[in-house]
Each structure stands twice: as C-alpha cells, then as structure tokens.
Amino acid sequence: MSKNKVKYNIKNVHYAPMTEEGTASTWPTYATPVPWPGAVSISLEQQGSISKFYADGIVYWQSAKNNGYEGDFESAMVPDSFRQDCLGEELNETDKVYLEKSTAASKAFALLFEFEGDASGVKHVLYNCTATRPNIESETSEDEIEPSTETLTISAASLPNGYVKAKTGDETTSAVASAWYDEVYTPTAAAG
C-alpha cells in the first residue's frame, strides 16, 4: 500500500452525540454519526505544555502534557440537528422554530472527519468535544454572491480513560476504514 506524502481537503465531517459517559476503564457510547455537509476548514491547536525540572545545571527531567485540542471549524452552515443535539437549542414542535436559551447546556460529542491524501484518505475522530455557538453574521450582496460561512470553536478534551483522538494510518484495515462513519471507532481488545 502506498503511503501519503501530503494531505488536503477536509471532507466527510460527521458528529455523534455522546449518549453515555465512559469511565477510566470503559469507553463512552455514542449515537450514530450524523453527516455535517459543507466543511470549509478546520484548525485545532494542541493544548498542553512542556514542564522542565532543572537540577545539576541541566534539564534533569521533562514531561509533555496532552490537554487535547482547541480551535475553529468552519462550515457552510451549522446543521439544525447539531444545534439541537449538541448546542441545546429547543425545537418548538408546533411552529418548527429553533429556540436558543441562555441556560441551555452544550452536550459532548465525537467529531469525525477525513483529509484526502495523495495515496488514501486519513480519517480522524475526536472523542470528547464541546462547541461554542457560531456568531451571527452576513453581508449584503453586491455584484457577485459570496456565501457566508459559520464558525464554531471546538474543544476536544480527553476521556476519563485518557484517550483524546484516533486516526487511520497506512496499515489500517479496510474493514475499519470503510466502517469509519457507521459508528464511533473504539479499539478492539487487541489494541489495548
């Protein structure tokens, strides 16, 4: 199998609401992943720091802390289903209007997506995400129509079992890669 030399083009974004939290020894459960069409860009910066301990005039010990990722995901529009499932907006069943309430609590979700590569796609899942509401913005149309986008800030923290994310690699089995969006990937017992 050929190895990727480059990556480009985010696509196949899905979200899966967390339905049951995990523990230090169990994985959480998730609803079936829901497609999120219109991905424009994603930029998540690692969160963490390097701690150094000096002794004997040198760095005697050092450690890196993994606090997950945080950054922006831009899409054509935020799906109404995501607003309801993860941002806590309420749907008025009579009028079919979405209501945003100041006391609404956001809900954890997994974010699944893929980057194309020159050899094959690389699929990712961030297991424990929360998101901010998008800004409300647009501009008047002039000579040309230029679509507006919506951007959310996403924070991906670790699960109680310590895992933050997973991604496919050059040797990922075709069974795992082809089923990536059927359910949120959790490792088999052999992966440990």
MARBA-3410 file (N, C-alpha, C, O; in Angstrom, 1 decimal):
192
0.8,-1.2,0.0,0.0,0.0,0.0,0.9,1.2,0.0,1.9,1.3,0.7 ~ 0.6,2.2,-0.8,1.3,3.5,-0.9,1.1,4.3,0.3,0.0,4.3,0.9 ~ 2.1,5.1,0.7,1.9,6.0,1.9,1.6,7.4,1.4,2.1,7.8,0.3 ~ 0.8,8.1,2.1,0.6,9.5,1.8,1.8,10.4,2.0,2.6,10.2,2.9 ~ 2.0,11.3,1.0,3.1,12.3,1.1,2.5,13.6,1.5,3.2,14.5,2.1
1.3,13.9,1.2,0.6,15.1,1.5,-0.9,14.9,1.9,-1.4,13.8,1.7 ~ -1.5,15.9,2.6,-2.9,15.8,2.9,-3.5,17.1,2.4,-2.8,18.2,2.4 ~ -4.8,17.1,2.1,-5.5,18.3,1.7,-7.0,18.0,1.8,-7.4,16.8,1.9 ~ -7.8,19.0,1.7,-9.3,18.9,1.5,-10.0,18.1,2.7,-10.0,16.9,2.7 ~ -10.5,18.9,3.6,-11.3,18.2,4.7,-12.7,17.9,4.0,-13.2,18.6,3.3
-13.2,16.7,4.4,-14.5,16.2,3.9,-15.0,15.2,4.9,-14.4,14.8,5.8 ~ -16.2,14.7,4.6,-16.9,13.7,5.3,-17.0,14.0,6.8,-16.8,13.1,7.6 ~ -17.3,15.2,7.2,-17.4,15.6,8.6,-18.8,15.0,9.1,-19.8,15.1,8.5 ~ -18.7,14.4,10.3,-19.8,13.8,11.0,-19.7,14.2,12.4,-18.6,14.4,12.9 ~ -20.8,14.2,13.1,-20.8,14.4,14.6,-21.6,13.2,15.2,-22.6,12.8,14.6
-21.3,12.8,16.4,-22.0,11.8,17.1,-22.2,12.2,18.5,-21.2,12.2,19.3 ~ -23.4,12.5,18.9,-23.6,12.9,20.3,-23.3,11.7,21.3,-23.6,10.6,21.0 ~ -22.6,12.1,22.4,-22.3,11.1,23.4,-23.6,10.8,24.2,-24.2,11.7,24.7 ~ -23.9,9.5,24.2,-25.1,9.1,24.9,-24.9,8.6,26.3,-25.8,8.7,27.2 ~ -23.7,8.1,26.6,-23.4,7.7,27.9,-21.9,7.9,28.2,-21.1,7.5,27.3
-21.6,8.5,29.3,-20.2,8.8,29.5,-19.4,7.6,29.9,-20.0,6.6,30.5 ~ -18.1,7.5,29.6,-17.3,6.4,29.9,-16.7,6.6,31.3,-16.9,7.6,32.0 ~ -15.8,5.7,31.7,-15.1,5.7,32.9,-13.6,5.5,32.6,-13.2,5.5,31.5 ~ -12.8,5.4,33.7,-11.4,5.2,33.4,-11.1,3.8,32.8,-10.1,3.6,32.2 ~ -12.1,2.9,32.9,-11.9,1.6,32.3,-12.9,1.2,31.2,-12.8,0.2,30.6
-13.8,2.2,30.9,-14.8,1.9,29.8,-14.9,3.0,28.8,-14.6,4.2,29.2 ~ -15.3,2.7,27.6,-15.5,3.7,26.6,-16.9,4.3,26.7,-17.8,3.6,27.1 ~ -17.1,5.6,26.4,-18.5,6.1,26.3,-19.2,5.5,25.2,-18.6,4.8,24.3 ~ -20.5,5.7,25.1,-21.3,5.3,24.0,-21.8,6.5,23.2,-21.9,7.6,23.8 ~ -22.0,6.4,21.9,-22.4,7.5,21.1,-23.6,7.1,20.2,-23.8,5.9,19.9
-24.4,8.1,19.8,-25.4,7.9,18.8,-24.7,7.7,17.5,-23.5,7.9,17.3 ~ -25.5,7.2,16.5,-25.0,7.0,15.2,-24.5,8.3,14.6,-25.1,9.3,14.7 ~ -23.3,8.3,14.0,-22.7,9.6,13.4,-23.7,10.2,12.4,-24.3,9.5,11.6 ~ -23.8,11.5,12.4,-24.7,12.3,11.6,-23.8,13.1,10.6,-22.9,13.8,11.1 ~ -24.1,13.1,9.3,-23.3,13.9,8.4,-23.4,15.4,8.7,-24.5,15.9,9.0
-22.3,16.1,8.5,-22.3,17.6,8.6,-21.8,18.1,7.3,-20.6,18.3,7.1 ~ -22.6,18.3,6.3,-22.2,18.8,5.0,-21.6,20.2,5.0,-21.9,21.0,5.9 ~ -20.8,20.5,4.0,-20.3,21.9,3.8,-19.1,22.3,4.6,-18.9,23.4,4.9 ~ -18.2,21.3,4.9,-17.0,21.6,5.6,-16.1,22.6,4.7,-15.9,22.3,3.6 ~ -15.6,23.6,5.4,-14.7,24.6,4.7,-13.3,24.4,5.2,-12.3,24.3,4.5
-13.1,24.5,6.6,-11.8,24.3,7.1,-11.9,23.9,8.6,-12.9,24.1,9.3 ~ -10.8,23.3,9.1,-10.6,23.0,10.5,-9.2,23.4,10.9,-8.3,23.0,10.2 ~ -9.1,24.0,12.1,-7.8,24.3,12.6,-7.8,24.2,14.1,-8.3,25.1,14.8 ~ -7.3,23.1,14.6,-7.4,22.8,16.0,-5.9,22.7,16.5,-5.1,21.9,16.1 ~ -5.6,23.6,17.4,-4.3,23.6,18.0,-4.2,22.7,19.2,-5.1,22.7,20.0
-3.1,22.1,19.4,-2.8,21.2,20.5,-2.8,22.1,21.8,-2.4,23.2,21.8 ~ -3.4,21.5,22.9,-3.4,22.2,24.1,-2.5,21.4,25.1,-2.7,20.2,25.2 ~ -1.6,22.1,25.8,-0.7,21.4,26.7,0.5,22.2,26.8,0.7,23.3,26.2 ~ 1.5,21.7,27.6,2.7,22.4,27.8,3.8,21.4,28.1,3.6,20.2,28.4 ~ 5.0,21.9,28.1,6.2,21.1,28.4,6.7,21.6,29.8,7.0,22.8,29.9
6.8,20.7,30.7,7.3,21.0,32.1,8.8,20.6,32.1,9.1,19.4,31.8 ~ 9.6,21.4,32.7,11.0,21.1,32.8,11.4,21.2,34.3,11.0,22.2,34.9 ~ 12.2,20.3,34.7,12.8,20.3,36.1,14.3,20.4,35.9,14.9,19.6,35.3 ~ 14.9,21.4,36.5,16.3,21.6,36.4,17.0,21.2,37.7,16.6,21.4,38.8 ~ 18.1,20.5,37.5,19.0,20.0,38.6,20.4,19.8,38.0,20.5,19.4,36.8
21.4,19.9,38.8,22.7,19.7,38.4,23.1,20.6,37.2,24.0,20.2,36.4 ~ 22.4,21.7,37.0,22.8,22.7,35.9,22.2,22.2,34.6,22.6,22.8,33.6 ~ 21.3,21.3,34.5,20.8,20.8,33.3,19.3,20.6,33.4,18.7,20.6,34.5 ~ 18.6,20.3,32.3,17.2,19.8,32.4,17.3,18.4,32.8,17.6,17.5,32.0 ~ 17.0,18.2,34.1,17.1,16.9,34.7,16.0,15.9,34.3,16.2,14.7,34.2
14.8,16.5,34.1,13.6,15.8,33.8,12.7,16.7,33.1,12.6,17.9,33.4 ~ 11.9,16.1,32.1,10.9,16.9,31.4,9.8,16.1,31.0,9.9,14.8,30.8 ~ 8.6,16.7,30.9,7.4,16.0,30.5,6.5,16.9,29.7,6.4,18.1,29.9 ~ 5.8,16.3,28.7,4.8,17.0,27.9,3.4,16.6,28.4,3.1,15.4,28.6 ~ 2.5,17.6,28.5,1.2,17.3,29.0,0.2,17.5,27.8,0.3,18.4,27.0
-0.7,16.5,27.6,-1.6,16.5,26.5,-3.0,16.9,27.0,-3.6,16.1,27.7 ~ -3.4,18.1,26.8,-4.7,18.6,27.2,-5.7,18.7,26.0,-6.6,19.5,26.1 ~ -5.5,17.9,25.0,-6.4,17.8,23.9,-6.1,18.9,22.8,-5.0,19.3,22.6 ~ -7.2,19.4,22.2,-7.1,20.4,21.1,-8.2,21.4,21.3,-9.2,21.2,21.9 ~ -7.9,22.6,20.7,-9.0,23.6,20.7,-8.7,24.5,19.4,-7.6,24.8,19.1
-9.8,24.9,18.8,-9.7,25.7,17.6,-11.0,25.9,16.9,-12.1,25.6,17.5 ~ -10.9,26.2,15.6,-12.1,26.5,14.9,-12.5,25.5,13.8,-11.6,25.0,13.1 ~ -13.7,25.3,13.6,-14.3,24.5,12.5,-15.2,25.4,11.7,-16.2,25.9,12.3 ~ -15.0,25.6,10.5,-15.8,26.5,9.6,-16.5,25.6,8.6,-16.0,24.7,7.9 ~ -17.8,25.9,8.5,-18.6,25.1,7.5,-19.6,26.1,6.9,-19.8,27.2,7.3
-20.2,25.6,5.8,-21.2,26.5,5.1,-22.3,26.9,6.1,-22.6,28.1,6.2 ~ -22.9,26.0,6.8,-23.9,26.2,7.8,-23.8,25.2,8.9,-23.4,24.0,8.6 ~ -24.1,25.5,10.1,-24.2,24.6,11.2,-25.6,23.9,11.0,-26.6,24.6,11.0 ~ -25.6,22.6,10.9,-26.9,21.9,10.8,-27.8,22.1,11.9,-27.4,22.1,13.1 ~ -29.1,22.2,11.7,-30.1,22.4,12.7,-30.1,21.2,13.7,-30.3,21.4,14.9
-29.8,20.0,13.2,-29.7,18.8,14.0,-28.6,19.0,15.1,-28.8,18.6,16.2 ~ -27.5,19.5,14.7,-26.4,19.7,15.6,-26.7,20.8,16.6,-26.4,20.6,17.8 ~ -27.4,21.8,16.2,-27.8,22.9,17.1,-28.7,22.3,18.2,-28.6,22.6,19.4 ~ -29.6,21.4,17.8,-30.5,20.7,18.8,-29.8,19.7,19.6,-29.9,19.6,20.8 ~ -29.0,18.8,18.9,-28.4,17.6,19.6,-27.2,18.0,20.5,-27.1,17.4,21.6
-26.4,19.0,20.2,-25.2,19.3,20.9,-25.1,20.7,21.5,-24.5,20.9,22.5 ~ -25.8,21.7,20.9,-25.8,23.1,21.5,-27.0,23.3,22.4,-27.1,24.4,23.0 ~ -27.9,22.4,22.5,-29.1,22.5,23.4,-30.2,23.4,22.9,-31.0,23.8,23.7 ~ -30.2,23.7,21.6,-31.4,24.5,21.2,-32.6,23.7,21.2,-32.6,22.5,21.0 ~ -33.8,24.3,21.4,-35.0,23.6,21.5,-35.8,23.9,20.2,-35.8,25.0,19.7
-36.5,22.8,19.8,-37.4,22.9,18.6,-38.8,23.0,19.1,-39.3,22.1,19.8 ~ -39.5,24.1,18.8,-40.9,24.2,19.1,-41.6,23.3,18.1,-41.6,23.6,16.9 ~ -42.2,22.3,18.6,-42.9,21.3,17.7,-44.0,21.8,16.9,-44.3,21.3,15.9 ~ -44.7,22.8,17.5,-45.9,23.4,16.8,-45.5,24.3,15.6,-46.0,24.1,14.5 ~ -44.5,25.2,15.9,-44.1,26.1,14.8,-42.9,25.7,14.1,-42.6,26.4,13.0
-42.2,24.7,14.5,-40.9,24.3,13.9,-39.9,25.4,13.9,-39.2,25.6,12.9 ~ -39.8,26.1,15.0,-38.8,27.2,15.2,-37.8,26.7,16.2,-38.2,26.2,17.3 ~ -36.5,27.0,16.0,-35.5,26.6,17.0,-35.3,27.8,17.9,-35.1,28.9,17.5 ~ -35.3,27.5,19.2,-35.1,28.5,20.3,-33.8,28.3,21.0,-33.5,27.2,21.4 ~ -33.1,29.4,21.1,-31.8,29.3,21.9,-32.1,29.9,23.3,-32.6,31.0,23.4
-31.7,29.2,24.3,-32.0,29.6,25.7,-30.7,29.8,26.4,-29.7,29.0,26.2 ~ -30.6,30.9,27.2,-29.3,31.2,27.8,-28.9,30.1,28.8,-27.7,30.0,29.1 ~ -29.8,29.3,29.3,-29.4,28.3,30.3,-29.1,26.9,29.6,-28.9,26.0,30.3 ~ -29.2,26.9,28.3,-29.0,25.6,27.6,-27.6,25.1,27.8,-26.6,25.9,27.7 ~ -27.4,23.9,28.1,-26.1,23.3,28.3,-25.7,22.5,27.1,-26.5,21.8,26.5
-24.4,22.8,26.6,-24.0,22.0,25.4,-23.7,20.6,25.9,-23.5,20.3,27.0 ~ -23.8,19.7,24.9,-23.6,18.3,25.1,-22.4,17.8,24.4,-22.0,18.2,23.3 ~ -21.7,16.8,25.0,-20.4,16.3,24.4,-20.8,15.5,23.2,-21.8,14.8,23.1 ~ -19.8,15.5,22.3,-20.0,14.7,21.0,-18.6,14.3,20.5,-17.6,14.8,20.9 ~ -18.6,13.3,19.6,-17.4,12.9,18.9,-17.5,13.6,17.5,-18.6,13.8,16.9
-16.4,14.1,17.0,-16.3,14.7,15.7,-15.4,13.9,14.8,-14.3,13.6,15.1 ~ -16.0,13.4,13.7,-15.3,12.6,12.8,-15.1,13.3,11.5,-16.0,14.1,11.1 ~ -14.0,13.2,10.8,-13.7,13.9,9.6,-12.6,13.2,8.9,-11.9,12.2,9.4 ~ -12.3,13.6,7.6,-11.3,13.0,6.8,-10.5,14.0,6.0,-11.1,15.0,5.6 ~ -9.2,13.8,5.8,-8.4,14.6,4.9,-8.1,13.7,3.7,-7.7,12.5,3.9
-8.2,14.2,2.5,-7.7,13.4,1.4,-6.2,13.4,1.4,-5.6,14.3,2.0 ~ -5.6,12.4,0.8,-4.2,12.3,0.6,-3.8,11.9,-0.8,-4.7,11.5,-1.5 ~ -2.6,12.0,-1.1,-2.2,11.6,-2.5,-2.3,10.0,-2.7,-2.4,9.6,-3.8 ~ -2.3,9.3,-1.6,-2.5,7.8,-1.7,-3.8,7.3,-1.2,-4.5,6.5,-1.9 ~ -4.3,7.8,0.0,-5.6,7.5,0.5,-6.0,8.5,1.5,-5.2,9.3,2.0
-7.2,8.5,1.9,-7.7,9.4,2.9,-7.3,9.0,4.3,-7.1,7.9,4.6 ~ -7.2,10.0,5.2,-6.8,9.8,6.6,-8.0,10.3,7.4,-8.4,11.4,7.4 ~ -8.6,9.3,8.1,-9.8,9.6,8.9,-9.5,9.8,10.3,-8.6,9.2,10.9 ~ -10.2,10.8,10.9,-9.9,11.2,12.3,-11.2,11.1,13.1,-12.3,11.2,12.6 ~ -11.1,10.9,14.4,-12.2,11.0,15.4,-11.6,11.7,16.6,-10.6,11.2,17.2
-12.3,12.7,17.1,-12.0,13.4,18.4,-13.2,13.0,19.3,-14.3,13.2,19.0 ~ -12.8,12.3,20.4,-13.8,11.6,21.2,-14.7,12.5,22.1,-15.8,12.1,22.4 ~ -14.2,13.6,22.6,-14.9,14.3,23.7,-14.9,15.8,23.4,-14.1,16.5,24.0 ~ -15.8,16.2,22.5,-15.8,17.6,22.0,-17.0,18.3,22.7,-18.0,17.8,23.0 ~ -16.7,19.6,22.8,-17.8,20.6,23.1,-17.6,21.7,22.2,-16.5,22.0,21.7
-18.7,22.5,21.9,-18.6,23.6,20.9,-19.3,24.8,21.4,-20.2,24.7,22.2 ~ -18.8,25.9,20.9,-19.5,27.2,21.2,-20.5,27.4,20.1,-20.6,26.7,19.1 ~ -21.4,28.3,20.4,-22.4,28.7,19.3,-21.7,29.5,18.3,-20.7,30.2,18.6 ~ -22.1,29.5,17.0,-21.5,30.3,16.0,-21.9,31.7,16.1,-23.0,32.0,16.6 ~ -21.1,32.6,15.6,-21.5,34.0,15.5,-22.7,34.2,14.5,-22.9,33.3,13.7
-23.4,35.3,14.6,-24.4,35.6,13.6,-23.9,36.7,12.7,-23.6,37.8,13.2 ~ -23.6,36.4,11.5,-23.0,37.4,10.6,-23.3,37.1,9.1,-23.4,35.9,8.8 ~ -23.4,38.1,8.3,-23.5,38.0,6.9,-23.3,39.4,6.3,-23.1,40.3,7.1 ~ -23.3,39.5,5.0,-23.0,40.8,4.4,-24.0,40.9,3.2,-24.6,40.0,2.8 ~ -24.2,42.2,2.8,-25.1,42.4,1.7,-24.5,41.9,0.4,-23.2,41.8,0.3
-25.3,41.5,-0.6,-24.8,41.1,-1.9,-24.6,42.3,-2.7,-25.4,43.2,-2.7 ~ -23.5,42.2,-3.5,-23.2,43.3,-4.4,-23.2,42.7,-5.8,-24.2,42.1,-6.2 ~ -22.1,42.9,-6.6,-22.1,42.4,-8.0,-22.1,40.9,-8.1,-22.7,40.3,-9.0 ~ -21.5,40.3,-7.1,-21.4,38.8,-7.1,-21.9,38.3,-5.7,-21.8,39.0,-4.7 ~ -22.5,37.1,-5.7,-22.9,36.5,-4.5,-21.8,35.7,-3.9,-21.2,34.8,-4.5
-21.4,36.1,-2.7,-20.4,35.4,-2.0,-21.0,34.8,-0.7,-21.4,35.5,0.2 ~ -21.0,33.4,-0.6,-21.7,32.8,0.5,-20.9,33.1,1.8,-19.7,33.2,1.9 ~ -21.7,33.3,2.9,-21.2,33.4,4.2,-21.0,32.0,4.8,-21.7,31.1,4.4 ~ -20.1,31.9,5.8,-19.9,30.6,6.5,-20.2,30.8,8.0,-20.4,31.9,8.4 ~ -20.2,29.7,8.7,-20.4,29.7,10.1,-19.2,29.0,10.8,-18.8,27.9,10.3
-18.7,29.6,11.9,-17.5,29.0,12.5,-17.9,28.8,14.0,-18.4,29.6,14.7 ~ -17.5,27.6,14.5,-17.6,27.2,15.9,-16.2,27.0,16.4,-15.3,26.6,15.7 ~ -16.1,27.3,17.7,-14.9,26.9,18.4,-15.1,25.6,19.0,-16.1,25.4,19.8 ~ -14.2,24.7,18.8,-14.4,23.3,19.3,-13.3,23.0,20.3,-12.1,23.3,20.0 ~ -13.6,22.4,21.4,-12.6,22.0,22.4,-12.7,20.5,22.5,-13.8,19.9,22.7
-11.6,19.8,22.2,-11.5,18.3,22.3,-10.7,17.9,23.5,-9.5,18.1,23.5 ~ -11.3,17.5,24.6,-10.6,17.1,25.8,-10.5,15.6,25.8,-11.0,14.8,25.0 ~ -9.7,15.1,26.8,-9.5,13.6,26.9,-10.8,13.0,27.6,-11.5,13.7,28.4 ~ -11.0,11.8,27.3,-12.0,11.0,28.0,-11.5,10.6,29.4,-10.3,10.7,29.6 ~ -12.3,10.1,30.3,-11.8,9.6,31.6,-10.8,8.5,31.4,-9.9,8.3,32.3
-10.8,7.7,30.3,-9.8,6.7,30.1,-8.5,7.2,29.5,-7.6,6.4,29.2 ~ -8.4,8.5,29.3,-7.2,9.2,28.8,-7.1,9.4,27.3,-6.3,10.1,26.9 ~ -8.0,8.8,26.5,-7.9,8.9,25.1,-8.5,10.2,24.6,-9.5,10.7,25.1 ~ -7.9,10.8,23.6,-8.3,12.1,23.0,-8.8,11.9,21.6,-9.9,12.4,21.3 ~ -8.1,11.2,20.8,-8.4,11.0,19.4,-7.9,9.7,18.8,-7.1,9.1,19.4
-8.3,9.4,17.6,-7.8,8.3,16.9,-7.8,8.7,15.4,-8.5,9.6,15.0 ~ -6.9,8.1,14.6,-6.8,8.4,13.2,-6.4,7.1,12.5,-5.6,6.3,13.1 ~ -6.8,7.0,11.2,-6.3,5.9,10.4,-4.9,6.1,10.0,-4.4,7.2,9.9 ~ -4.2,5.0,9.6,-2.9,5.1,9.1,-2.7,4.2,7.9,-3.7,3.7,7.4 ~ -1.5,4.1,7.4,-1.2,3.4,6.2,-1.6,1.9,6.3,-1.9,1.3,5.3
-1.5,1.4,7.5,-1.8,-0.1,7.7,-3.2,-0.4,8.3,-3.5,-1.5,8.6 ~ -4.0,0.7,8.4,-5.4,0.4,9.0,-6.1,-0.5,8.0,-6.1,-0.4,6.8 ~ -6.8,-1.5,8.6,-7.5,-2.5,7.8,-8.7,-1.8,7.0,-9.2,-0.8,7.5 ~ -9.0,-2.4,5.9,-10.0,-1.8,5.0,-11.4,-1.9,5.7,-12.3,-1.1,5.5 ~ -11.6,-2.9,6.6,-12.8,-3.1,7.3,-13.1,-1.9,8.2,-14.2,-1.4,8.3
-12.0,-1.5,9.0,-12.1,-0.4,9.9,-12.3,0.9,9.1,-13.2,1.7,9.4 ~ -11.5,1.1,8.1,-11.6,2.4,7.3,-13.0,2.5,6.6,-13.6,3.6,6.6 ~ -13.5,1.4,6.1,-14.8,1.5,5.3,-16.0,1.7,6.3,-17.0,2.2,5.9 ~ -15.9,1.3,7.5,-16.9,1.5,8.5,-16.8,2.7,9.4,-17.5,2.8,10.4 ~ -15.8,3.6,9.1,-15.5,4.7,10.0,-16.7,5.5,10.4,-16.8,6.0,11.5
-17.6,5.8,9.5,-18.7,6.7,9.7,-20.0,5.9,10.1,-21.0,6.5,10.3 ~ -19.9,4.6,10.3,-21.1,3.8,10.7,-21.3,4.0,12.2,-22.4,4.0,12.7 ~ -20.2,4.0,13.0,-20.3,4.2,14.4,-18.9,4.8,14.8,-17.9,4.7,14.1 ~ -18.9,5.4,16.0,-17.6,6.0,16.5,-16.7,4.8,16.8,-17.0,3.9,17.6 ~ -15.5,4.9,16.2,-14.4,3.9,16.4,-14.0,3.9,17.9,-13.6,4.9,18.4
-13.9,2.6,18.4,-13.2,2.4,19.7,-12.4,1.1,19.4,-12.8,0.3,18.7 ~ -11.2,1.0,20.0,-10.3,-0.1,19.7,-10.8,-1.4,20.1,-11.6,-1.5,21.1 ~ -10.4,-2.4,19.4,-10.7,-3.8,19.8,-9.8,-4.1,21.0,-8.8,-3.4,21.3 ~ -10.1,-5.2,21.7,-9.3,-5.6,22.9,-7.8,-5.8,22.5,-6.9,-5.5,23.4 ~ -7.5,-6.2,21.3,-6.1,-6.5,21.0,-5.3,-5.2,20.9,-4.1,-5.2,21.1
-6.0,-4.0,20.7,-5.3,-2.7,20.6,-4.8,-2.3,22.0,-3.9,-1.5,22.1 ~ -5.5,-2.7,23.0,-5.1,-2.4,24.4,-5.2,-1.0,24.7,-4.9,-0.6,25.8
END
